[in-house]
Amino acid sequence: MKIMTYGTTCGVLKPLDQATLPDPRFEHEHLQVIKHEPGPYQLADLHERLSTWPPTPFVPEKVRVQIETARNLMLYTWFVFEFQTVAEMQAYAALELALRERLGSPTRQVLKKKKIKVVPLMLSELLSKALSEGLIVPERLPSFDWVKHKREWFAKFYGHPHESITATDWFNFVKSHLPDSRNHLAHGNPKLWWTESFSQVELCGDIINALFSDSKLS
């Protein structure tokens, strides 16, 4: 196997002669995360994983462009590791846009300074509404299958008892934590947890595809 040459800089503008070299931190990211195989990543592995969940033909163009931007940003983490944070934020933006488009930009009334104001639903409320209307069926999301697979694999790998999780419990966790994750990044907090950002981008893509699935639109 050809020996991979990595860049030598992190967190700064890459030297021109290293612009197309992989970020050095990928030398320590292993295929166990995606394929449960030994050995470091290759760019093709990253592209293969991203290619498994394209937007469906039913996703509106303006939503599709947004989630595709997130996928491309995730692909280019190969060259700039910090792009994972931007990719995750972009995926959250695409998801919120998709929810508003699919649900018809729902609003609610709030009392503010003794006046009733109409405000848009927040991300957590949008997720709850989509769930209650049957637009999201947690057990049908590919991300739930991946969560079960990871839990089983890690339990076996580390010799821990395997604890199953229901789709309902898992998505309740998603509803409560996904908006918090978005807000954490939106306020400038750093995060360099590549596997987690990758999973969040995938999750947003899965929910978007579910919102605009063929059966939901007929």
matplotlib code that plots the C-alpha trace (Angstrom):
import matplotlib.pyplot as plt

x = [0.0, 1.2, 2.4, 0.2, 1.8, -0.1, 0.1, 2.1, -0.1, -3.3, -5.6, -3.9, -4.0, -2.3, 0.9, 0.2, 2.4, 0.2, -3.2, -4.1, -2.5, -4.8, -5.1, -2.5, -5.1, -6.6, -3.6, -5.1, -8.7, -9.3, -11.8, -13.2, -15.5, -17.2, -16.2, -15.0, -11.7, -8.2, -6.1, -6.2, -8.8, -8.4, -10.4, -12.3, -13.6, -15.0, -16.5, -18.1, -19.7, -21.1, -22.4, -24.7, -27.3, -27.9, -30.9, -33.9, -35.4, -38.4, -36.3, -36.9, -34.0, -33.3, -33.2, -31.1, -28.5, -28.1, -27.7, -25.4, -23.2, -23.0, -22.0, -19.3, -17.9, -17.7, -15.9, -13.4, -12.6, -10.0, -8.0, -9.1, -10.2, -12.1, -14.5, -16.4, -17.8, -19.0, -20.5, -22.5, -23.8, -24.7, -26.6, -28.6, -29.5, -30.6, -32.7, -34.5, -35.2, -36.5, -38.8, -40.2, -40.8, -42.5, -44.6, -45.6, -43.6, -45.7, -45.9, -47.1, -48.3, -46.2, -46.9, -44.1, -44.2, -47.9, -48.4, -49.2, -46.6, -46.5, -43.2, -41.9, -41.6, -38.1, -36.2, -37.2, -40.8, -40.5, -39.1, -41.9, -44.5, -43.1, -43.0, -46.6, -47.8, -46.1, -43.6, -40.8, -40.9, -37.9, -37.6, -37.4, -34.5, -31.2, -29.5, -31.4, -30.1, -26.6, -27.0, -28.1, -25.2, -22.7, -24.0, -23.8, -20.3, -18.9, -20.4, -18.8, -15.4, -15.1, -16.7, -19.6, -23.2, -25.2, -28.1, -30.8, -32.6, -36.0, -36.6, -38.9, -36.3, -33.6, -35.6, -36.7, -32.9, -32.4, -35.2, -33.8, -30.1, -30.0, -31.1, -28.7, -25.9, -26.8, -27.0, -23.6, -21.9, -23.9, -22.4, -18.9, -18.0, -15.3, -15.9, -13.6, -15.2, -15.2, -17.2, -20.0, -20.2, -20.3, -23.2, -25.1, -24.7, -26.0, -28.9, -30.0, -29.8, -31.9, -34.6, -34.7, -35.2, -37.9, -39.8, -39.9, -40.3, -42.5, -45.1, -45.3, -46.0, -48.7]
y = [0.0, 3.5, 5.4, 8.4, 11.8, 14.2, 17.9, 19.3, 22.2, 22.5, 25.3, 27.8, 28.7, 25.7, 26.4, 26.4, 23.3, 21.4, 22.6, 19.2, 17.1, 15.4, 17.0, 15.4, 14.5, 12.0, 9.8, 8.9, 8.4, 4.8, 2.8, 1.2, 4.1, 3.4, -0.1, -1.6, -2.4, -1.6, 0.9, 4.7, 6.4, 7.1, 9.8, 7.2, 5.7, 9.1, 9.6, 6.1, 6.7, 10.1, 8.6, 6.1, 8.8, 11.3, 13.5, 11.9, 13.3, 14.6, 17.0, 20.6, 22.2, 24.9, 22.3, 19.9, 22.5, 23.2, 19.6, 18.9, 21.8, 20.1, 16.8, 18.5, 20.3, 16.9, 15.5, 18.3, 17.7, 15.4, 18.5, 20.8, 19.0, 22.0, 21.9, 19.3, 22.1, 24.1, 21.0, 20.2, 23.8, 23.7, 20.5, 22.0, 25.0, 22.6, 20.6, 23.6, 24.9, 21.5, 21.4, 24.9, 24.1, 20.8, 22.1, 25.3, 27.7, 27.1, 29.7, 30.1, 33.0, 34.3, 37.1, 39.6, 42.9, 42.5, 42.0, 38.9, 38.3, 35.6, 33.8, 30.9, 27.5, 26.7, 23.7, 21.4, 22.4, 21.7, 18.3, 17.5, 18.7, 16.6, 13.6, 14.0, 14.4, 11.2, 12.8, 11.3, 7.7, 7.1, 3.3, 3.9, 6.3, 4.8, 6.7, 4.6, 1.4, 2.8, 3.7, 0.1, -1.2, 1.0, 0.1, -3.6, -3.3, -1.2, -3.6, -6.6, -4.8, -3.6, -6.5, -4.5, -5.7, -4.7, -2.4, -2.1, 1.2, 1.8, 4.1, 6.2, 6.7, 7.4, 10.1, 11.7, 12.1, 13.5, 16.0, 17.3, 17.3, 18.3, 21.9, 22.2, 20.9, 23.5, 26.3, 25.3, 25.7, 28.8, 30.6, 30.0, 27.1, 24.9, 21.2, 18.8, 15.5, 14.2, 11.0, 12.9, 15.7, 13.1, 11.3, 14.6, 15.5, 12.1, 12.3, 15.7, 14.2, 11.2, 13.4, 15.6, 12.6, 11.3, 14.6, 14.6, 10.9, 9.7, 8.3, 11.5, 13.7, 11.6]
z = [0.0, -0.9, 2.1, 2.7, 2.9, 5.3, 5.8, 8.7, 9.8, 11.9, 12.6, 10.3, 6.6, 4.8, 2.9, -0.8, -1.4, 1.2, 0.0, -1.4, 1.3, 3.9, 7.3, 9.6, 12.2, 9.8, 10.3, 13.7, 12.5, 11.8, 9.7, 12.8, 13.0, 9.7, 8.5, 11.8, 10.0, 11.1, 9.3, 8.6, 6.5, 2.8, 1.0, -0.9, 2.3, 3.3, -0.1, -0.1, 3.3, 2.2, -1.1, 0.8, 1.7, -1.2, -1.0, -2.6, -5.8, -3.8, -1.7, -2.9, -4.8, -2.2, 0.6, -1.5, -2.2, 1.5, 2.6, -0.3, 0.8, 4.2, 2.6, 0.6, 3.6, 5.4, 2.4, 2.6, 6.2, 4.6, 3.9, 6.7, 9.8, 11.2, 8.3, 10.3, 12.6, 9.6, 8.0, 11.1, 11.4, 7.7, 8.2, 11.0, 8.9, 6.1, 8.5, 9.9, 6.4, 5.4, 8.4, 7.8, 4.1, 4.8, 7.7, 6.0, 8.3, 11.4, 14.1, 17.7, 19.8, 22.8, 25.3, 25.3, 27.1, 27.5, 23.8, 21.8, 19.2, 16.5, 16.3, 14.2, 15.9, 17.2, 16.0, 18.8, 18.2, 14.5, 15.2, 17.6, 15.1, 12.3, 14.5, 15.7, 12.1, 11.1, 8.8, 10.8, 11.8, 14.0, 13.4, 9.6, 9.8, 8.6, 11.4, 14.0, 12.3, 12.5, 16.2, 17.0, 15.0, 16.8, 20.2, 19.4, 18.0, 20.8, 23.4, 21.7, 21.1, 24.7, 26.4, 27.8, 28.2, 25.3, 26.2, 23.5, 22.8, 21.3, 18.4, 20.5, 23.3, 20.7, 18.9, 22.1, 22.9, 19.4, 19.8, 23.1, 22.2, 18.5, 19.1, 22.0, 19.7, 17.1, 19.7, 21.2, 17.8, 16.8, 19.8, 18.7, 21.0, 19.6, 18.7, 17.0, 17.4, 13.9, 14.3, 16.2, 13.6, 10.8, 12.5, 13.0, 9.4, 8.4, 10.8, 9.4, 5.9, 7.0, 8.5, 5.4, 3.2, 5.5, 5.4, 1.6, 0.9, -1.9, 0.4, 2.5, -0.6, -2.2]

ax = plt.figure().add_subplot(projection="3d")
ax.plot(x, y, z, "-o")
ax.set_aspect("equal")
plt.show()
